[in-house]
Amino acid sequence: MHRKLRLRNRKDFSRVYRGGRSFANSQLVVYWSKKSDIPQFRLGVSVSKKLGNAVFRNRMRRVLKEIVRLNADRIAEHTDLILIARKPSVRMSSQELEKSVMHVLKKANLLKPRPPRPPRPPS
């Protein structure tokens, strides 16, 4: 994920927490806020010390960022996102975590609609 596409400042995190909306499932929470001056979305990830040691937290952050990077073309533009990992996400595989991320983004209506499939030729 490019450095420009990350939320890094406390000011940005605070703006999203205060003025944004949130949606959650049992594994993740997403806070999001519209921001018009950036053409793409920006992402911040938060993993609490309650979930594990620094090695585990950094690995969880890397996995979540990679999931978002791989699905970046499906995420709404002009948006700042913060993903927060919850306790049940500790025991999940990467595939399960990806399903959970996509579920919470869909619940928050942050996914672009999929383009329609071309019609099948008659057989």
Buried (B, 14 or more C-beta within 10 A) or exposed (E): BEEEBBBEEEEBBEBBEEEBEBBBBEBBBBBBBEBEEEEBBBBBBBBEEEBBEEEEBEEBBEBBBBBBEEBBEBBBEBBBBBBBBBEEBBEBEEEEBBBBBBBBBEEBEBBEEEEEEEEEEEE
